[in-house]
Amino acid sequence: MNHCPICYTELEVRECAPCHDCGWDVPGEIEDLQQKKHTYATFEVYAGLRLNLCSFCMVDFGSIVRNISASGTIPE
């Protein structure tokens, strides 16, 4: 896949940390990864949907899931 299936812009390769929630925050999360500040775990949120989360984001993830199940959307 070379383009986004939603907006059709060209995809780019970017360095990121393993966490699906905060891993985009470069260079901070890359430094945390290299210094082993977080542990990482994979969760199957729904059948077939797996998320990798760092120990910091795991703490907050429960509040997001409760809001999704109550409203059907992810809070901003």
MODELLER restraints for C-alpha pairs under 7 A, 6 or more apart:
rsr = mdl.restraints
at = mdl.atoms
rsr.add(forms.Gaussian(group=physical.xy_distance, feature=features.Distance(at['CA:2:A'], at['CA:10:A']), mean=5.96, stdev=0.5))
rsr.add(forms.Gaussian(group=physical.xy_distance, feature=features.Distance(at['CA:2:A'], at['CA:11:A']), mean=5.63, stdev=0.5))
rsr.add(forms.Gaussian(group=physical.xy_distance, feature=features.Distance(at['CA:3:A'], at['CA:9:A']), mean=5.36, stdev=0.5))
rsr.add(forms.Gaussian(group=physical.xy_distance, feature=features.Distance(at['CA:3:A'], at['CA:10:A']), mean=4.37, stdev=0.5))
rsr.add(forms.Gaussian(group=physical.xy_distance, feature=features.Distance(at['CA:3:A'], at['CA:11:A']), mean=5.13, stdev=0.5))
rsr.add(forms.Gaussian(group=physical.xy_distance, feature=features.Distance(at['CA:4:A'], at['CA:10:A']), mean=6.38, stdev=0.5))
rsr.add(forms.Gaussian(group=physical.xy_distance, feature=features.Distance(at['CA:4:A'], at['CA:11:A']), mean=6.20, stdev=0.5))
rsr.add(forms.Gaussian(group=physical.xy_distance, feature=features.Distance(at['CA:16:A'], at['CA:23:A']), mean=5.28, stdev=0.5))
rsr.add(forms.Gaussian(group=physical.xy_distance, feature=features.Distance(at['CA:16:A'], at['CA:24:A']), mean=5.30, stdev=0.5))
rsr.add(forms.Gaussian(group=physical.xy_distance, feature=features.Distance(at['CA:16:A'], at['CA:26:A']), mean=6.53, stdev=0.5))
rsr.add(forms.Gaussian(group=physical.xy_distance, feature=features.Distance(at['CA:16:A'], at['CA:30:A']), mean=6.48, stdev=0.5))
rsr.add(forms.Gaussian(group=physical.xy_distance, feature=features.Distance(at['CA:17:A'], at['CA:23:A']), mean=4.20, stdev=0.5))
rsr.add(forms.Gaussian(group=physical.xy_distance, feature=features.Distance(at['CA:17:A'], at['CA:24:A']), mean=6.72, stdev=0.5))
rsr.add(forms.Gaussian(group=physical.xy_distance, feature=features.Distance(at['CA:17:A'], at['CA:29:A']), mean=5.93, stdev=0.5))
rsr.add(forms.Gaussian(group=physical.xy_distance, feature=features.Distance(at['CA:17:A'], at['CA:30:A']), mean=5.50, stdev=0.5))
rsr.add(forms.Gaussian(group=physical.xy_distance, feature=features.Distance(at['CA:17:A'], at['CA:33:A']), mean=6.60, stdev=0.5))
rsr.add(forms.Gaussian(group=physical.xy_distance, feature=features.Distance(at['CA:18:A'], at['CA:52:A']), mean=6.44, stdev=0.5))
rsr.add(forms.Gaussian(group=physical.xy_distance, feature=features.Distance(at['CA:19:A'], at['CA:52:A']), mean=5.12, stdev=0.5))
rsr.add(forms.Gaussian(group=physical.xy_distance, feature=features.Distance(at['CA:19:A'], at['CA:53:A']), mean=4.50, stdev=0.5))
rsr.add(forms.Gaussian(group=physical.xy_distance, feature=features.Distance(at['CA:19:A'], at['CA:54:A']), mean=5.40, stdev=0.5))
rsr.add(forms.Gaussian(group=physical.xy_distance, feature=features.Distance(at['CA:20:A'], at['CA:51:A']), mean=6.23, stdev=0.5))
rsr.add(forms.Gaussian(group=physical.xy_distance, feature=features.Distance(at['CA:20:A'], at['CA:52:A']), mean=5.59, stdev=0.5))
rsr.add(forms.Gaussian(group=physical.xy_distance, feature=features.Distance(at['CA:20:A'], at['CA:53:A']), mean=6.04, stdev=0.5))
rsr.add(forms.Gaussian(group=physical.xy_distance, feature=features.Distance(at['CA:21:A'], at['CA:53:A']), mean=6.68, stdev=0.5))
rsr.add(forms.Gaussian(group=physical.xy_distance, feature=features.Distance(at['CA:21:A'], at['CA:57:A']), mean=6.88, stdev=0.5))
rsr.add(forms.Gaussian(group=physical.xy_distance, feature=features.Distance(at['CA:23:A'], at['CA:29:A']), mean=5.92, stdev=0.5))
rsr.add(forms.Gaussian(group=physical.xy_distance, feature=features.Distance(at['CA:32:A'], at['CA:38:A']), mean=6.86, stdev=0.5))
rsr.add(forms.Gaussian(group=physical.xy_distance, feature=features.Distance(at['CA:38:A'], at['CA:54:A']), mean=5.83, stdev=0.5))
rsr.add(forms.Gaussian(group=physical.xy_distance, feature=features.Distance(at['CA:38:A'], at['CA:55:A']), mean=5.51, stdev=0.5))
rsr.add(forms.Gaussian(group=physical.xy_distance, feature=features.Distance(at['CA:39:A'], at['CA:54:A']), mean=5.58, stdev=0.5))
rsr.add(forms.Gaussian(group=physical.xy_distance, feature=features.Distance(at['CA:39:A'], at['CA:55:A']), mean=5.32, stdev=0.5))
rsr.add(forms.Gaussian(group=physical.xy_distance, feature=features.Distance(at['CA:40:A'], at['CA:52:A']), mean=6.62, stdev=0.5))
rsr.add(forms.Gaussian(group=physical.xy_distance, feature=features.Distance(at['CA:40:A'], at['CA:53:A']), mean=5.56, stdev=0.5))
rsr.add(forms.Gaussian(group=physical.xy_distance, feature=features.Distance(at['CA:40:A'], at['CA:54:A']), mean=4.37, stdev=0.5))
rsr.add(forms.Gaussian(group=physical.xy_distance, feature=features.Distance(at['CA:40:A'], at['CA:55:A']), mean=6.04, stdev=0.5))
rsr.add(forms.Gaussian(group=physical.xy_distance, feature=features.Distance(at['CA:41:A'], at['CA:52:A']), mean=5.58, stdev=0.5))
rsr.add(forms.Gaussian(group=physical.xy_distance, feature=features.Distance(at['CA:41:A'], at['CA:53:A']), mean=5.62, stdev=0.5))
rsr.add(forms.Gaussian(group=physical.xy_distance, feature=features.Distance(at['CA:41:A'], at['CA:54:A']), mean=6.58, stdev=0.5))
rsr.add(forms.Gaussian(group=physical.xy_distance, feature=features.Distance(at['CA:42:A'], at['CA:50:A']), mean=6.45, stdev=0.5))
rsr.add(forms.Gaussian(group=physical.xy_distance, feature=features.Distance(at['CA:42:A'], at['CA:51:A']), mean=5.47, stdev=0.5))
rsr.add(forms.Gaussian(group=physical.xy_distance, feature=features.Distance(at['CA:42:A'], at['CA:52:A']), mean=4.34, stdev=0.5))
rsr.add(forms.Gaussian(group=physical.xy_distance, feature=features.Distance(at['CA:42:A'], at['CA:53:A']), mean=6.39, stdev=0.5))
rsr.add(forms.Gaussian(group=physical.xy_distance, feature=features.Distance(at['CA:43:A'], at['CA:50:A']), mean=5.41, stdev=0.5))
rsr.add(forms.Gaussian(group=physical.xy_distance, feature=features.Distance(at['CA:43:A'], at['CA:51:A']), mean=5.27, stdev=0.5))
rsr.add(forms.Gaussian(group=physical.xy_distance, feature=features.Distance(at['CA:43:A'], at['CA:52:A']), mean=6.42, stdev=0.5))
rsr.add(forms.Gaussian(group=physical.xy_distance, feature=features.Distance(at['CA:44:A'], at['CA:50:A']), mean=4.27, stdev=0.5))
rsr.add(forms.Gaussian(group=physical.xy_distance, feature=features.Distance(at['CA:44:A'], at['CA:51:A']), mean=6.44, stdev=0.5))
rsr.add(forms.Gaussian(group=physical.xy_distance, feature=features.Distance(at['CA:64:A'], at['CA:74:A']), mean=6.88, stdev=0.5))
rsr.add(forms.Gaussian(group=physical.xy_distance, feature=features.Distance(at['CA:67:A'], at['CA:74:A']), mean=6.81, stdev=0.5))
rsr.add(forms.Gaussian(group=physical.xy_distance, feature=features.Distance(at['CA:67:A'], at['CA:75:A']), mean=6.79, stdev=0.5))
rsr.add(forms.Gaussian(group=physical.xy_distance, feature=features.Distance(at['CA:68:A'], at['CA:74:A']), mean=5.26, stdev=0.5))
